[in-house]
Amino acid sequence: QVQLVESGGGLVQPGGSLRLSCAASGSIFSVLGWYRQAPGKQREFVATITRDDRTNYADLVKGRFTISRDNARDTVALQMNSLKPEDTGAYYCYSVHQSGKGDFESWGRGTQVTVSS
């Protein structure tokens, strides 16, 4: 059974930094990543990383956020710098793994990030 457990959220001032981490277990993950959801809005893509470290970022976070993963420990991290109030939201760890019937997506329960002075 796939489990994704996030940590590292909190309150930070604009311009500050936070680092999110996610511990993944239960499968071999081809893709790990992060999505976020602001109050009253739909969940949106933030960043993903493959097992061979190919990364993809949303335009809104390029140059400010960095995603990384440790395949030996099955963890993925999101370093967030130059945070803005519009980065506020619940951040969800995301994974893709393969089984005999295809690709399957999973989500963590989320960790709250609040950017406010």
HUWOMO-V592501 format. One record per residue. N is the residue number from 1. RES is the residue in one letter. NEAR is the number of other ideal C-beta (glycine too) atoms within 10 Angstrom. Layout:
BEGIN
n->N res->RES near->NEAR
n->N res->RES near->NEAR
END
This chain:
BEGIN
n->1 res->Q near->6
n->2 res->V near->15
n->3 res->Q near->14
n->4 res->L near->22
n->5 res->V near->14
n->6 res->E near->22
n->7 res->S near->13
n->8 res->G near->16
n->9 res->G near->18
n->10 res->G near->11
n->11 res->L near->12
n->12 res->V near->18
n->13 res->Q near->10
n->14 res->P near->13
n->15 res->G near->11
n->16 res->G near->14
n->17 res->S near->11
n->18 res->L near->21
n->19 res->R near->14
n->20 res->L near->23
n->21 res->S near->18
n->22 res->C near->25
n->23 res->A near->15
n->24 res->A near->23
n->25 res->S near->13
n->26 res->G near->13
n->27 res->S near->17
n->28 res->I near->10
n->29 res->F near->24
n->30 res->S near->13
n->31 res->V near->18
n->32 res->L near->27
n->33 res->G near->24
n->34 res->W near->27
n->35 res->Y near->21
n->36 res->R near->24
n->37 res->Q near->14
n->38 res->A near->14
n->39 res->P near->7
n->40 res->G near->5
n->41 res->K near->9
n->42 res->Q near->7
n->43 res->R near->15
n->44 res->E near->12
n->45 res->F near->15
n->46 res->V near->24
n->47 res->A near->23
n->48 res->T near->21
n->49 res->I near->22
n->50 res->T near->15
n->51 res->R near->12
n->52 res->D near->7
n->53 res->D near->10
n->54 res->R near->9
n->55 res->T near->13
n->56 res->N near->14
n->57 res->Y near->19
n->58 res->A near->15
n->59 res->D near->6
n->60 res->L near->14
n->61 res->V near->22
n->62 res->K near->10
n->63 res->G near->9
n->64 res->R near->15
n->65 res->F near->21
n->66 res->T near->16
n->67 res->I near->22
n->68 res->S near->16
n->69 res->R near->22
n->70 res->D near->11
n->71 res->N near->13
n->72 res->A near->6
n->73 res->R near->9
n->74 res->D near->18
n->75 res->T near->17
n->76 res->V near->28
n->77 res->A near->19
n->78 res->L near->25
n->79 res->Q near->15
n->80 res->M near->26
n->81 res->N near->14
n->82 res->S near->13
n->83 res->L near->22
n->84 res->K near->13
n->85 res->P near->11
n->86 res->E near->10
n->87 res->D near->22
n->88 res->T near->18
n->89 res->G near->21
n->90 res->A near->19
n->91 res->Y near->25
n->92 res->Y near->20
n->93 res->C near->27
n->94 res->Y near->24
n->95 res->S near->25
n->96 res->V near->16
n->97 res->H near->17
n->98 res->Q near->12
n->99 res->S near->8
n->100 res->G near->4
n->101 res->K near->6
n->102 res->G near->6
n->103 res->D near->10
n->104 res->F near->12
n->105 res->E near->10
n->106 res->S near->17
n->107 res->W near->14
n->108 res->G near->22
n->109 res->R near->11
n->110 res->G near->18
n->111 res->T near->21
n->112 res->Q near->12
n->113 res->V near->22
n->114 res->T near->15
n->115 res->V near->19
n->116 res->S near->10
n->117 res->S near->8
END
